[in-house]
């Protein structure tokens, strides 16, 4: 019996390792490509047409931070007459409307206690723009969260990529408060990794990228074809990405378009936000999983992009969690049966699994930190120390992923208080 339990432990852990490696091995290829791209200049021909844009900001009680975003848009090195700023004050009870108007934005208020979420706010303001400002003939819509701040060349660089023919473009996501604590640093490192080690290789391989909540541009034609913003799951960004990738759309990435956003700093805030993300990923998986799988095997030209998106929404952390749960069950069984040697083996397997995942995540954090060193705005010692806390931040996704399976989750606003201008961030 001891021998059979021991063999079962070994076989299960080996199977989980092989499964995880096979599913996500392409991500290591991504990292290799991204690493080789560092320092190289992409010689891409593009037109110099100046397109007209509407900037959309969905705000919920953002009186503290929205002013700096509007100011950074107004200070863009792009003709001001080609950019209009629209703010949808969504169920606001503070001075967001007044601050946005004083900054020079066109503001509309929305009050709806049943249709709650960013997707509904985007659809609301889009339809107002189409009805009242159609004469402006906007070529595209920028979407930002109220806590964002843009580098002065942001719109110009996005415009260059837009002129290459992409109808959806995401950008380089940096953070206003990287060095505040290990939680904000964990978020920040992941978003930097996502920008340069996921979206950059996708762009290099002529595959499709994915938008990430904020800091993206969408063609007016695409939104008009959809009849507005039609994606309303808890993670409307990944839902939007997958829906359009399955339709053959190729999402671009502009690494020279840099913006900053504020990351949560408390475990409670972070838990609530990532619980919504985890639940949203499950929603997207349930709604699009079958069609996405069909596209992987039967699609034309976008099979790999569909596979990539499947691996993005597939609950990888649950794979790790299942592994830990099964090993823990082996461990408890051994204790109940008073089989100390089996408990020792299981305990060792759990420890080795933890060390392996910790080391892998440390490597990802280290490579990202080293290559993006100049873009990370905090002290050198903090940059180094947060490499070692990055795996801990990622491990906290495991209980979040489990709770999200069973808990009803609704959209809740995240409080933003980090008031920084561009020069303060630098």
N, C-alpha and C positions, 0 to 999 in steps of 0.2 A: 504493500500500500504506500509506504514511504517513497519507494522508487517511482510509482506511478504519479504521485503528487509532484515530486521533483521534476519529472519529465514534462508534466503538464505546465508547470511554471515556466520552464525553459522554452517550451514550444510556443506558448502563448506570447511571451515577451519577444521572441524572435519573429513571430508572425506580425505583431504590431509594428516592430521596427522596419520590417521589409515593406509592409503596407504603407507606412508613413513615408519611407524613402522613395518608393515608386511613385506615389501620388505627387510629391512635392519636389522631386529631384530637378525639375526644370527651373525652379527658383534659384538653384545654385548656378545654373547656366546664365540666368538673368544677372546675378551678381558678378559673374566673370565678365560678361559683356559690358555692364555698367562700369566696372573697374577699368576696363580697357578704354572706355570712352572718356574717362577723366582727362581733362586737358586738351582734348581734341576739339576742333571747331568744325561744326557741321556746315558744309558748303551747300546750302539749299537756296535755289532760286525762288524768288517770290515777287509778286507785284508790289508796287508802292502805293496802291490805292488806299485812300483814307476812308474807312467805312464809318457809318453813323451807328452809335450804340446807345441803348438804354441800359442804365445800371439799376438793378433791382436789389433792394435791401429789405428783407423781412425782419422786423424788429418787434420784440416783446419786452417792454420796460427796459430800454437801453439808453436812457438819458445820459449816463456817465460816459459811454464810449462811442456813441454813434457820431458825435461831432468830429472826432479825429479821423474816422473813416471818410466822411464827406470831405474833410479838408485835404486828405491825401488824394482823393479823386480830383478835386479842384486843382491840385498842384501837379497833375500829370503833364508830362512833356508830350502832349497830344492836343490838337486844337480843341479848345473848350466848346466851340460851337457844334462839335461832332459828338458830344457826350451829354446826355441828360440823366439826372439822378432821380429815381423814384423810390420812395420809402412807403412800405405798407406797415402802418402802426397796428399791429395785430393784438387786439384785446389789451391795449396799453392803459395803465392807470397812473403813469408818471408823466414827466415832461418830455417824453420822446418826440412828440409831434412838434412842440415848440422849438426844441434844439435842432431838429432836422430842417424845419423851415428857415430858421436863422442861418443855418449853414448853406442854404441855397437849393435844397431838395424840393421836389414836388411830392407832397405827402397826401396819402389817403388813409383814412381810418377804417378798420374792419373790426366788427364785434360779432363773434359767433362762438357760443359755448359748446356746440356739439361737433362741428367740423374743426377740430383742433389739430394744428400741425403746420409745418412749414410749407408742405405741398399745397395746401388749401390757400395759404396766404399768397404764394407765387401765382396760382391760377387766378386769384381775385384781382391782383394788380395787373397781371398780363391782360386780362379782358378789359380793364379800364383803359389801359394804354391803347389797345386795339380800337376801342370805341372813340376815345377822345383825342388821341394823338397819332392816328394812322397817317395823317398828312406828313408826319416827320419821316416816314419811310425808313425806319431803323433796319439795319442789316443784321443786327444780333443783340442778344441780351446777356449782360454780365450779371452773375448772381453772387452776392456776398452776404456774410453774416455781419451784424452790426459792430462786432468787436474787432473786425479786420482793419489792417492798415496796409496800404500799397506802396511799393517802391515807385519812384516817379516815372520809370520807363515801363511800368506794367502794361498799360493799355497799348502802347506802341508795339511792344514785343508780341503781345497776343494778337494784335492786328496783322503782324507779319505772318504768323502761323495760320491765321484765319484766311489770309490770301493764298495759302497753299491749297485750299480746297476743303479743309476740315470744317465740318458743321458743328462739332462739339470739341472743345479744347479745355483741358485742365492745366493747372500751373504748379509752380514750386511753393509748397506750403511750409512756412517757417513759423516760429513762435515768438510772441512778445515776452513770455515769462519762462523761458527754458530753465533758467537757474533758480527758480523760486523754491522748488523742492523735488523729491524723487518722483512724485506723481506727474507734475507738469513736464519734467524731463522725460519720463517714460512715454507720454503722449508725443512729445516733440520729436524724440528719436524715431518713433514709428512713422510719423508723417514724413520726416526727412528720408527715411528708408523707402517708404512708399513712392515718394517722388522720384528719387534717383536710382533705386534698385528694383523698382517694379515698372513704373511708367516710362522711364528713360529707355530701358531695354525693349519694352513693347514698341515704343516709337522707332527704335533702331531696327527692329525686326519687321517693321511694317505691320505689326499686329495692332490690336486696339487697346487703348488705355481705359481707365475708369475715372469718373468724377468722384470727388470725395467731399460732399456736403457743402462746400463753399469754394470760392475762387475758381469759377469756371465760366465759359462763354458758350452760348447756344445760338445757332442760326435762327433768325426769325422764321425762315421757311419751314424749319423742322417743327418749331412750336406751333406754327399755324397749321401744318399738316396734322398735328396731333389734336388740334382743337383746344389748345391751352396746355396747362401743366396737369397731366392726368395721373401722376404717380403719387399715391397717398399712403403707402405703407410707412411703418416707423422709420425705415431707412430709405427714404425716397431717392437718395443719390445712387445707391447700388441698384435699386429697382429700375431707375431711369437708364443706367448704364447697360444692364443686362437686356432690357427690353429692346434697346436700339442696336446693340451688338447682334442680337438674334435676327434683327431686320437687315443686317448687313452694314450698319453704320460703323465707321472707324473713328474712334475718339482719339484726338491728338494730345500732345503734351508740349508745353512751352517752358523749358527750364529757366529761361532768362526773365520770365514774368514771375516776380517774387512778391508774395504777400505774407503778412504775419497775423496770427490769431492768438487768442488767449486760451490757455489750457486750464482745466480744473486743478485745484490744489488740495482739496480735501477728499478723503476716501469716500465720504458720503456722496458728494457731488459726482465723483468719478464713478462710483457704483451705479448711481441712478442713470447716468448718461450711457455707460457701457451696457447696462442691463437693457436699455432701449435698443441699442445697436444689436445686441445678441438676439433679442426677440425679433427685431426687424430682419435680421439675416435668416432666421427660421421662417418668417413670413414669406420672404422672397424665394427661399428654397422650396417651400410648399407650393407657391403659385407658379414658379417658372422652372422648377427642377425637371419635370418631365419633358417639356419642350426644349429645354437647354440640352438635356441628354440626347434627345432626338437630333438636335442640330450638330452635336459632336460627331455623330455617326453618319448623318445624312446631309448635313449642311454643305453649302458650296462656298468655298473660299474663306470662311470664318470659323472653321472647326476648332483650330487651336485657340482662338480668342474665346470661344464658348467653353472649351475645357478650362482655360485659365479662370474664367468667371465662375465656373462650377467649383473649382478649388478655392476660390475666394469666399463663396458663400457656404461651402461645405463645412460643417462644424469640426474643423481640425482639432480644436481644443477638446472637443468631446472625445475624440480618439484617444488623446492623452489621458483624459479623465477616466475613460473606460478602462484603460490600462492600469491606472492607479487603483481604481475600485476593485478590479478583478484580483490584483496582487494583494490588496488589503483583505479581500475575502479569503484568499489562500492563507494569509497570515493569521486571521482570526480562527479559521478552521484548524490550523495547526495548534493554536493555543488551546482551543476547546478539546482537541484530541490529545493534548499534552505531548505534541511532537515538536520538541524544541529545535531539532535539527532542521525541520521543514520551515519553522518560523524564522530561523536564522537565514536560511537561503532566500526566503521571501523578503525578509528585511533588507538583505543585501541587494536583491533585484530592485526594490523600490529606491534604495539609495543610489544605485548605479543609474537608474532611469532619471532620477532627479538631477544627478551630476551631468549626465549626457545632455539633457535639455537645457540646463543652466549654461553649460559650456557653449552650446550652439547659439543660444540667444546672446551670450556675452560676445561671441565672435561677430554676430550681426551688428550689435551695438558698437563694438570697437571699430569695425570697418566703416560704418556710417559716420561715427564721430571723427575719425581720422580724415576721411575724404571731404567731409563738410565742416571741418574745423573752423575755417574763417567765417562761415555763415552762422555759426552757433555763438550767440551773444551772451556769454557769461565767462567767468574766470576759468583758467586752465585746470586747476585742481578739481573744480566742480564738474567740468566736462569729463575728466577721467573717472571720478567717483561714480557718476551716473551711468557709466558703462556697466558697472557691477550691480547697480540697483535695477537696471532695465529688465533683466530676467524676472526679478521679483514682481515688477509691475505687470509683465506679461502673464506670470503664473496666476495673478489675481483674476484673470479672465476665466479660469477653470470653474470656480464656484459660481461666477456670474453666468457662465454658459449653462450650468446645471439648473440654477434657479430660474433662468429665462424659459426653460422648457415647461415649467409648471405654473409660473406666476403670470397673472394678467398685468400687462404693462401698457401704460399710456404715455403720451408725449408730455414732458415737463420742461419748463424753461430752465436754463442754466444761468445763474447770476454772473454778470461780467463787471469787474471793478478795476481792472488793470488799465488805467488811463495813461497811454503813452503815445507820443508823437513819434514819427519816423526817426528823428534825431535822438530821441530818448532811448529807443530800442538799440540803435547802433552804439 
